[in-house]
Amino acid sequence: MGHPQSAVSQHTLLVRTTGPQPTTNDQMIKAIRGTRDLLPPDTALWNFVEKTVGEVFGAYNFQEIRTPIFEATELFARGVGEETDIVSKEMFTWEDRGRAQSEKNQLLTLRPENTAGVVRAYIEHNLQQRGLNKLYYIGPQFRRERPQKGRYRQFYQIGAEVIGPASSGSESPMRDAELLEMLATLLDRLGVTGWTLELNSIGCAADRARYNEALRQALDPVKDKMCGDCQRRAVTNPLRVFDCKVPEDQPIIEQLPRISEYLDEPCRQHFGQVKEILTSAGVPFTLNDRLVRGLDYYTRTAFEFTHGALGAQNAILGGGRYDGLSESLGGPPVPGIGFAIGEDRLVMSLGKTAEEVSRKPDVYIAPLGAGMNKEAIRLARELRRHNIVAELGDETFRLKKSLETGSKLGAKYALIVGENEVSTGVFALKNLATGEQKSVARNELAGAIRASQ
Ligand code: HAM
């Protein structure tokens, strides 16, 4: 990302010398390609999702963790893997100037995913002391991918990680099945239908070494016909060939050996138990032994939930086990499993509209005539303390304009605050949908409005 400070100071100089100029349309500053503003009423859907996530994950005893949005580049290089598309092509990385002259510049990266950060925090704060940790997060991630529907350069993930020493049961197939069952429950609670859980096991490190060798041998005679990336992958990290999107390479990839034939007995048994527990929990799944996931840290169980309505970017979420990740980051041997949901995609696949989950004002308070603003704000304060959504008008509005404004906002009632009402303590409460109006004493207003919520 170069040296942002010098760029900014150059730019400031430019503005100073030229002075403020009228702005034309193409000079307008816009959000950067691949980023976007989330606006109301859509933000109500995001809030609905995040609130439901808090409730559902809470019921499984997950607690929230928040890690920084930038970390040392090395964390992702070691955690996610140098050969992955994420690390080799997609990271936003810059050189941070050392604070003191003697200090070396450090390479920093906007997080492209959150699992490496969570495991780093786990190691750094010695969370191992607490046994099994169930942590979840919600936040932005950054990848320099080609933007398209459902794919952004700043996108949001909702993720969860279960990490702990083997003695805490972290390796048990029960953890895998429970996590997948939690995801099915969350999607049901959100009203997302039509999803498919694709499931695979990519074995332990030893299985993968044998599998990678088999892939290397199979690729050797054909790799020259493949894209440049695959030619490199065939030598350095053959498993990554499955990330290839080049159509001409697909017939070759289709013929490659399958990971399911390279699992050792313990991995086979582990996977068998995950499937059994899932079946008894009533969670449907489809086996897909081509699903290897695009990050290097995975071991054993790997999965994705896809959704037909999403188009080309059809994975709502992905995850799996990463039993060796902590050690590769210099931590203790603590097996883990987790997932991340693409929140942008999840929101796109919701069956609900923003209107269905938004709260409209319960009441539009219409002060009528000079001096009524100060009465109206006191009334609004009293009502809002009762968790009533109140929108305030202005005493300069005529009654007709107030009623129109209240209706436009979708308020259920208009509350008229005139001199007469204030002196008698009895207010006109008008139902904006039916036009029906009733007189309500001040201390009964909250009850009358709430009764219809
Ligand atoms: P991932 O498969 O790279 O896994 O990302 C998880 C989900 O994030 C994807 O299924 C997708 O829904 C969403 N996603 C990824 N890239 C984009 C993008 N450019 N625009 C919009 N959405 C996107 C991980 O990140 C792992 N950390 C998951 C994990 C957690 N594994 C174990 N624990």
Residues whose N, C-alpha, C, O or C-beta is under 5 A from the ligand:
A	BS01	HAM	P112 E113 N114 T115 R143 E145 G150 R151 Y152 F155 G159 A160 A315 I316 L317 G318 G319 G320 G338 F339 A340 I341 G342 D344 R345
